[in-house]
């Protein structure tokens, strides 16, 4: 069977990223320097606005695809193996999420955490440690979306050859407008309305 790699035209994939097998990358998603996605036996889905940062390793297992939800950030050196990550999540630097694990929407997995196989992390959780344990509950969707917006902008700028997208007056103007837009969009979530 040949590779089935589907990359949305608005997605950014860094030239050093390596992608193999059955992989779909959604609108405005980004795959960064030296990330590796291997989908030999199950598929990988990277949804809209998600970012897979430098040196992330994503690998599937029989019956265990990898799904990364919309506006989720998988940060540097993290490993995702046969797991499902909900929308608006943040997976911390050097964290590992293993086979059959599911991370609920709006959650944060701390740096260096190890989420064991088949672990279910409920929505809006903060989980840390090895093995990871939920230490708090909070709706993290707004801060996690802000992080994803930074990477959506960065992907667009890198595609245009601008490697300083987070500095200067243009960035400050973009950031102010983005914060205003998102605070309005997420206000009902934040107030519980």
C-alpha positions as CSV (number, residue, x, y, z in Angstrom):
1,X,0.0,0.0,0.0
2,X,1.3,3.4,-0.9
3,X,1.4,6.5,1.4
4,X,-1.7,8.6,1.6
5,X,-0.5,12.1,2.7
6,X,-3.1,14.8,2.5
7,X,-1.9,18.3,3.5
8,X,-4.3,21.2,3.3
9,X,-3.1,24.1,1.2
10,X,-3.2,26.5,4.1
11,X,-1.1,24.2,6.4
12,X,2.6,24.8,6.9
13,X,5.0,21.8,6.9
14,X,8.7,22.6,7.6
15,X,11.0,21.1,5.0
16,X,12.9,19.1,7.7
17,X,9.7,17.4,8.9
18,X,9.3,13.7,8.0
19,X,5.9,12.3,7.2
20,X,5.2,8.7,6.2
21,X,2.1,6.6,5.7
22,X,-1.6,7.6,6.0
23,X,-1.6,11.2,7.4
24,X,-4.0,14.1,7.0
25,X,-3.0,17.7,8.0
26,X,-5.9,20.2,8.3
27,X,-6.3,23.9,7.6
28,X,-3.8,26.2,9.1
29,X,-2.1,23.3,11.0
30,X,1.7,23.4,11.2
31,X,4.4,20.7,11.4
32,X,7.7,22.1,12.7
33,X,11.4,21.4,12.4
34,X,12.5,17.8,12.6
35,X,9.1,16.5,13.6
36,X,8.4,12.9,12.6
37,X,5.0,11.4,11.8
38,X,5.0,7.7,11.0
39,X,1.7,6.1,10.2
40,X,2.6,2.6,8.9
41,X,-0.4,0.7,10.4
42,X,-3.1,3.2,11.4
43,X,-3.8,6.8,10.4
44,X,-2.8,10.1,11.8
45,X,-5.1,13.2,11.8
46,X,-3.8,16.6,12.6
47,X,-6.9,18.9,12.8
48,X,-7.4,22.6,12.0
49,X,-5.0,25.0,13.6
50,X,-3.1,22.3,15.5
51,X,0.7,22.6,15.8
52,X,3.2,19.8,16.0
53,X,6.4,21.5,17.3
54,X,10.1,20.8,16.9
55,X,11.3,17.2,17.4
56,X,7.8,15.8,18.2
57,X,7.5,12.0,17.4
58,X,4.0,10.7,16.3
59,X,3.7,7.0,15.7
60,X,0.7,4.7,15.4
61,X,0.0,1.1,16.6
62,X,-2.4,-1.5,15.3
63,X,-5.9,-0.3,16.1
64,X,-4.5,2.9,17.6
65,X,-4.5,5.9,15.3
66,X,-3.3,9.3,16.5
67,X,-5.8,12.1,16.4
68,X,-4.7,15.6,17.3
69,X,-7.7,17.9,17.8
70,X,-8.3,21.4,16.5
71,X,-6.2,24.3,18.1
72,X,-4.0,21.8,20.0
73,X,-0.3,22.4,20.6
74,X,2.0,19.4,20.9
75,X,5.2,21.1,22.1
76,X,8.8,20.3,21.6
77,X,10.1,16.8,22.0
78,X,6.7,15.3,22.9
79,X,5.8,11.8,21.9
80,X,2.3,10.7,20.8
81,X,1.9,7.0,20.3
82,X,-1.5,5.5,19.3
83,X,-3.5,8.1,21.3
84,X,-6.3,10.7,20.9
85,X,-5.9,14.3,21.9
86,X,-9.0,16.5,22.1
87,X,-9.5,20.1,20.8
88,X,-7.9,23.0,22.5
89,X,-5.2,21.0,24.4
90,X,-1.6,21.6,25.2
91,X,0.8,18.7,25.5
92,X,3.9,19.9,27.4
93,X,7.6,19.7,26.4
94,X,8.9,16.1,26.5
95,X,5.6,14.6,27.5
96,X,4.6,11.1,26.3
97,X,1.0,10.1,25.6
98,X,0.8,6.3,25.0
99,X,-1.4,3.7,23.3
100,X,-5.1,4.0,23.7
101,X,-4.8,7.1,26.0
102,X,-7.4,9.9,25.5
103,X,-6.9,13.5,26.5
104,X,-10.2,15.4,26.9
105,X,-10.7,18.8,25.3
106,X,-9.3,21.9,26.9
107,X,-6.7,20.0,28.9
108,X,-3.0,20.6,29.7
109,X,-0.5,17.7,30.0
110,X,2.5,19.0,31.9
111,X,6.1,18.9,30.6
112,X,7.8,15.5,31.1
113,X,4.5,13.9,32.0
114,X,3.9,10.2,31.0
115,X,0.3,9.4,30.2
116,X,0.1,5.6,30.5
117,X,-1.6,3.4,27.9
118,X,-5.5,3.5,28.0
119,X,-5.5,6.4,30.5
120,X,-8.6,8.7,30.1
121,X,-7.9,12.3,31.1
122,X,-11.3,14.1,31.4
123,X,-11.9,17.4,29.6
124,X,-10.5,20.6,31.2
125,X,-7.9,18.7,33.2
126,X,-4.4,19.6,34.2
127,X,-2.3,16.4,34.5
128,X,1.3,16.1,35.5
129,X,3.8,13.5,36.6
130,X,5.0,10.0,35.7
131,X,2.6,8.3,35.6
132,X,0.4,11.4,34.9
133,X,-2.3,12.3,37.4
134,X,-4.9,14.9,37.2
135,X,-4.1,17.6,39.7
136,X,-6.7,20.2,38.8
137,X,-9.7,21.1,36.7
138,X,-9.9,24.3,34.7
139,X,-11.2,25.3,31.3
140,X,-8.0,25.9,29.5
141,X,-9.5,26.4,26.0
142,X,-8.7,30.2,25.8
143,X,-5.0,30.1,26.7
144,X,-4.5,26.9,24.6
145,X,-6.2,28.6,21.7
146,X,-4.0,31.7,22.1
147,X,-0.9,29.4,21.8
148,X,-2.3,27.8,18.7
149,X,-3.0,31.2,17.2
150,X,0.7,32.1,17.7
151,X,1.7,29.0,15.7
152,X,-0.9,29.6,13.0
153,X,0.6,33.1,12.5
154,X,4.1,31.7,12.6
155,X,3.4,29.1,10.0
156,X,2.0,31.7,7.6
157,X,5.0,33.9,8.2
158,X,7.6,31.1,7.8
159,X,5.9,30.1,4.5
160,X,6.6,33.7,3.4
161,X,10.2,33.6,4.6
162,X,9.6,35.7,7.7
163,X,11.3,34.0,10.7
164,X,10.6,36.8,13.2
165,X,6.8,36.7,13.3
166,X,6.6,37.3,17.1
167,X,8.5,40.6,17.3
168,X,7.9,44.2,16.4
169,X,4.9,46.6,16.1
170,X,3.1,44.5,13.5
171,X,3.1,41.5,15.9
172,X,1.9,43.7,18.8
173,X,-1.0,45.0,16.7
174,X,-1.9,41.4,15.6
175,X,-1.7,40.2,19.2
176,X,-4.0,42.9,20.5
177,X,-6.6,42.3,17.8
178,X,-6.3,38.5,18.3
179,X,-6.8,38.8,22.1
180,X,-9.8,41.0,21.6
181,X,-11.3,38.6,19.1
182,X,-10.7,35.5,21.2
183,X,-11.9,37.0,24.5
184,X,-15.1,37.9,22.7
185,X,-15.4,34.4,21.2
186,X,-14.6,32.6,24.4
187,X,-16.4,34.9,26.8
188,X,-19.5,32.6,27.2
189,X,-17.1,29.7,28.0
190,X,-15.2,31.8,30.6
191,X,-18.3,33.1,32.4
192,X,-20.2,29.8,32.2
193,X,-23.0,31.3,30.2
